Amino acid sequence: MVNITIYSKKSRHLCEVAMQKLLELQQEYQFSLTELDIENNDELFGKYKYLIPVIEIDGEEVFRYKIDENKLKELLRL
């Protein structure tokens, strides 16, 4: 099963939009979804504070700021 991780912050509009898109796609494609709030981890905050949301698939970063839905669907079909 594909594992998707989203690095985000609460009350950040781009993060909310990305998470909503991932939840919608989870209805169509099978993948596990983990959301990590970077504000709860100093290391993650230092790494991602200006880049969020950051989306990883199986540990590989694939998107920053926005999700390209067509590309994500293509990656999930592989």
Backbone as ProteinMPNN parsed JSONL, in Angstrom:
{"seq_chain_A": "MVNITIYSKKSRHLCEVAMQKLLELQQEYQFSLTELDIENNDELFGKYKYLIPVIEIDGEEVFRYKIDENKLKELLRL", "coords_chain_A": {"N_chain_A": [[0.839, -1.177, 0.0], [0.477, 2.251, -0.738], [2.052, 4.928, 0.961], [1.233, 8.06, 2.107], [2.426, 11.12, 3.265], [1.706, 14.167, 4.795], [3.092, 17.189, 5.55], [2.295, 19.778, 7.637], [0.688, 22.796, 8.933], [-1.534, 23.886, 11.456], [-4.462, 25.781, 10.755], [-3.591, 26.887, 8.354], [-4.239, 27.911, 5.217], [-3.436, 26.755, 2.677], [-2.563, 24.265, 3.534], [-4.903, 23.159, 4.568], [-6.443, 22.972, 2.222], [-4.882, 21.164, 0.723], [-4.976, 18.881, 2.383], [-7.723, 18.317, 2.34], [-8.018, 17.663, -0.376], [-6.447, 15.341, -0.491], [-7.931, 13.668, 1.206], [-10.27, 13.444, -0.302], [-9.274, 12.111, -2.575], [-8.546, 9.752, -1.388], [-10.857, 8.352, -1.237], [-11.107, 7.324, -3.731], [-8.691, 6.087, -4.385], [-6.512, 3.655, -2.933], [-4.62, 4.338, -0.167], [-2.44, 4.946, 2.596], [-2.651, 7.596, 4.933], [-0.893, 10.087, 6.53], [-0.788, 12.799, 8.673], [1.406, 15.278, 9.645], [1.964, 17.673, 11.997], [3.971, 20.352, 11.799], [4.503, 22.203, 13.729], [4.65, 20.952, 16.123], [7.081, 19.77, 16.306], [10.36, 20.503, 16.531], [12.497, 19.953, 14.762], [11.194, 19.265, 12.325], [9.803, 21.648, 11.951], [11.892, 23.483, 11.548], [12.877, 22.497, 9.154], [10.714, 22.586, 7.304], [9.247, 24.989, 7.548], [8.783, 27.179, 5.755], [7.827, 25.964, 3.506], [5.472, 24.51, 3.478], [2.224, 23.259, 2.488], [3.943, 20.121, 2.509], [4.184, 17.26, 0.584], [4.734, 13.846, 0.754], [5.356, 10.771, -0.892], [5.645, 7.539, -0.038], [7.967, 8.259, 1.377], [9.302, 9.946, -0.377], [9.618, 13.224, -1.417], [7.114, 14.883, -3.189], [5.454, 17.056, -3.71], [5.223, 20.568, -3.035], [3.626, 23.245, -1.404], [1.278, 23.213, -3.237], [-0.924, 20.657, -4.512], [-0.618, 18.839, -7.435], [-3.174, 17.58, -8.911], [-3.629, 15.828, -11.113], [-1.071, 14.755, -11.584], [-0.656, 13.513, -9.124], [-2.662, 11.554, -9.159], [-1.715, 10.028, -11.269], [0.688, 9.081, -10.136], [-0.363, 7.523, -8.087], [-1.59, 5.498, -9.503], [0.488, 3.978, -10.412]], "CA_chain_A": [[0.0, 0.0, 0.0], [1.195, 3.515, -0.814], [1.987, 5.75, 2.166], [1.356, 9.489, 1.849], [2.607, 11.953, 4.448], [1.588, 15.596, 4.571], [3.653, 18.05, 6.592], [1.411, 20.929, 7.602], [0.461, 23.586, 10.149], [-2.945, 24.18, 11.669], [-4.962, 27.094, 10.343], [-2.9, 27.374, 7.156], [-5.191, 27.629, 4.143], [-2.899, 25.803, 1.695], [-2.528, 22.938, 4.18], [-6.28, 22.675, 4.636], [-6.839, 22.61, 0.862], [-4.157, 19.939, 0.358], [-5.498, 17.761, 3.164], [-9.05, 18.009, 1.812], [-7.826, 16.982, -1.661], [-5.973, 13.99, -0.192], [-9.056, 12.9, 1.744], [-11.155, 13.14, -1.427], [-8.628, 11.093, -3.411], [-8.499, 8.5, -0.637], [-12.106, 7.65, -1.534], [-10.952, 6.714, -5.05], [-7.452, 5.309, -4.419], [-6.113, 3.118, -1.636], [-3.332, 4.744, 0.375], [-2.486, 5.385, 3.985], [-2.426, 9.035, 5.001], [-0.413, 10.57, 7.821], [-0.592, 14.248, 8.738], [2.343, 15.676, 10.691], [1.94, 19.1, 12.284], [5.375, 20.711, 12.005], [4.63, 23.053, 14.915], [4.865, 20.083, 17.278], [8.382, 19.128, 16.184], [11.338, 21.542, 16.188], [13.269, 19.557, 13.585], [10.33, 19.417, 11.158], [9.515, 23.071, 11.774], [13.078, 24.077, 10.95], [13.05, 21.995, 7.787], [9.581, 22.831, 6.412], [8.418, 26.128, 7.952], [8.418, 28.041, 4.629], [7.551, 25.118, 2.346], [4.266, 23.703, 3.655], [2.31, 21.848, 2.816], [4.863, 19.245, 1.785], [3.581, 15.937, 0.426], [5.654, 12.754, 0.423], [4.804, 9.454, -1.203], [6.62, 6.514, 0.353], [9.201, 8.896, 1.828], [9.881, 10.81, -1.405], [8.879, 14.468, -1.574], [6.573, 15.031, -4.531], [4.804, 18.36, -3.867], [5.304, 21.641, -2.044], [2.635, 24.322, -1.544], [0.025, 22.772, -3.86], [-0.937, 19.328, -5.102], [-1.032, 18.695, -8.826], [-4.073, 16.428, -8.792], [-3.412, 14.872, -12.204], [0.195, 14.061, -11.337], [-0.851, 12.632, -7.972], [-3.432, 10.391, -9.623], [-0.793, 9.218, -12.07], [1.588, 8.404, -9.204], [-1.122, 6.524, -7.335], [-1.925, 4.384, -10.399], [1.689, 3.173, -10.664]], "C_chain_A": [[0.889, 1.247, 0.0], [0.984, 4.295, 0.485], [2.205, 7.207, 1.785], [1.453, 10.21, 3.183], [2.466, 13.405, 4.026], [2.146, 16.32, 5.789], [2.891, 19.362, 6.516], [1.441, 21.696, 8.92], [-1.034, 23.834, 10.25], [-3.249, 25.603, 11.212], [-4.174, 27.707, 9.198], [-3.743, 26.946, 5.97], [-4.668, 26.607, 3.137], [-2.847, 24.385, 2.256], [-3.922, 22.339, 4.233], [-6.762, 22.212, 3.26], [-6.175, 21.294, 0.45], [-4.718, 18.728, 1.098], [-6.877, 17.347, 2.654], [-8.941, 17.243, 0.492], [-7.368, 15.541, -1.428], [-7.101, 13.113, 0.342], [-10.045, 12.526, 0.639], [-10.568, 12.023, -2.288], [-8.554, 9.741, -2.714], [-9.792, 7.701, -0.829], [-11.999, 6.864, -2.851], [-9.75, 5.76, -5.127], [-7.119, 4.828, -3.014], [-4.718, 3.614, -1.272], [-3.52, 5.117, 1.835], [-2.086, 6.857, 4.006], [-2.036, 9.42, 6.418], [-0.216, 12.07, 7.73], [0.326, 14.554, 9.913], [2.33, 17.19, 10.812], [3.357, 19.53, 12.637], [5.574, 21.59, 13.238], [4.886, 22.245, 16.181], [6.23, 19.423, 17.278], [9.395, 20.159, 15.696], [12.12, 21.215, 14.93], [12.447, 19.74, 12.309], [10.007, 20.879, 10.887], [10.688, 23.78, 11.1], [13.243, 23.697, 9.489], [11.967, 22.495, 6.828], [8.828, 24.143, 6.627], [7.983, 27.038, 6.798], [7.953, 27.259, 3.401], [6.18, 24.449, 2.376], [3.104, 24.172, 2.795], [3.333, 21.124, 1.936], [4.228, 17.86, 1.772], [4.667, 14.948, 0.018], [4.849, 11.504, 0.083], [5.909, 8.453, -0.955], [7.988, 7.132, 0.654], [9.862, 9.817, 0.828], [9.004, 12.053, -1.575], [8.419, 14.626, -3.019], [5.909, 16.39, -4.766], [5.159, 19.278, -2.703], [4.229, 22.658, -2.398], [1.293, 23.854, -2.087], [0.196, 21.367, -4.425], [-1.37, 19.446, -6.557], [-1.859, 17.413, -8.871], [-3.841, 15.389, -9.886], [-2.124, 14.081, -12.002], [0.056, 13.093, -10.166], [-1.63, 11.384, -8.379], [-2.554, 9.454, -10.434], [0.16, 8.429, -11.158], [0.884, 7.29, -8.432], [-1.501, 5.318, -8.2], [-0.729, 3.472, -10.627], [1.869, 2.084, -9.636]], "O_chain_A": [[1.926, 1.28, 0.662], [-0.117, 4.321, 1.036], [3.236, 7.555, 1.209], [0.679, 9.955, 4.106], [3.037, 13.825, 3.02], [1.715, 16.083, 6.918], [2.84, 19.994, 5.461], [2.111, 21.311, 9.877], [-1.717, 23.975, 9.236], [-2.403, 26.495, 11.278], [-4.099, 28.931, 9.088], [-3.941, 25.753, 5.743], [-5.393, 25.679, 2.779], [-3.063, 23.417, 1.527], [-4.103, 21.149, 3.973], [-7.416, 21.175, 3.149], [-6.83, 20.413, -0.108], [-4.911, 17.668, 0.502], [-7.165, 16.155, 2.548], [-9.682, 16.287, 0.264], [-7.846, 14.623, -2.094], [-7.21, 11.945, -0.031], [-10.593, 11.424, 0.64], [-11.279, 11.098, -2.683], [-8.506, 8.702, -3.372], [-9.806, 6.492, -0.603], [-12.702, 5.875, -3.058], [-9.787, 4.757, -5.84], [-7.406, 5.507, -2.029], [-3.75, 3.342, -1.983], [-4.595, 5.542, 2.258], [-1.278, 7.301, 3.19], [-2.746, 9.123, 7.379], [0.446, 12.56, 6.815], [0.059, 14.141, 11.042], [2.642, 17.904, 9.859], [3.89, 19.117, 13.667], [6.692, 21.709, 13.738], [5.296, 22.801, 17.2], [6.52, 18.603, 18.149], [9.296, 20.637, 14.566], [12.382, 22.1, 14.116], [12.935, 20.3, 11.328], [9.945, 21.304, 9.733], [10.493, 24.583, 10.187], [13.704, 24.505, 8.682], [12.259, 22.795, 5.671], [7.841, 24.386, 5.933], [6.9, 27.619, 6.866], [7.709, 27.858, 2.353], [5.768, 23.869, 1.371], [3.021, 25.343, 2.424], [3.547, 21.48, 0.777], [3.793, 17.35, 2.805], [5.416, 15.178, -0.932], [3.813, 11.222, 0.684], [6.971, 8.506, -1.576], [9.026, 6.609, 0.247], [10.888, 10.42, 1.141], [7.807, 11.95, -1.84], [9.214, 14.52, -3.953], [5.812, 16.832, -5.91], [5.363, 18.844, -1.57], [3.96, 22.896, -3.575], [0.265, 24.079, -1.45], [1.3, 20.945, -4.769], [-2.377, 20.084, -6.864], [-1.317, 16.307, -8.87], [-3.856, 14.19, -9.608], [-2.096, 12.871, -12.225], [0.587, 11.984, -10.208], [-1.279, 10.275, -7.975], [-2.642, 8.233, -10.301], [0.404, 7.245, -11.389], [1.472, 6.242, -8.162], [-1.71, 4.225, -7.672], [-0.903, 2.311, -10.997], [2.832, 1.32, -9.708]]}, "name": "protein", "num_of_chains": 1, "seq": "MVNITIYSKKSRHLCEVAMQKLLELQQEYQFSLTELDIENNDELFGKYKYLIPVIEIDGEEVFRYKIDENKLKELLRL"}
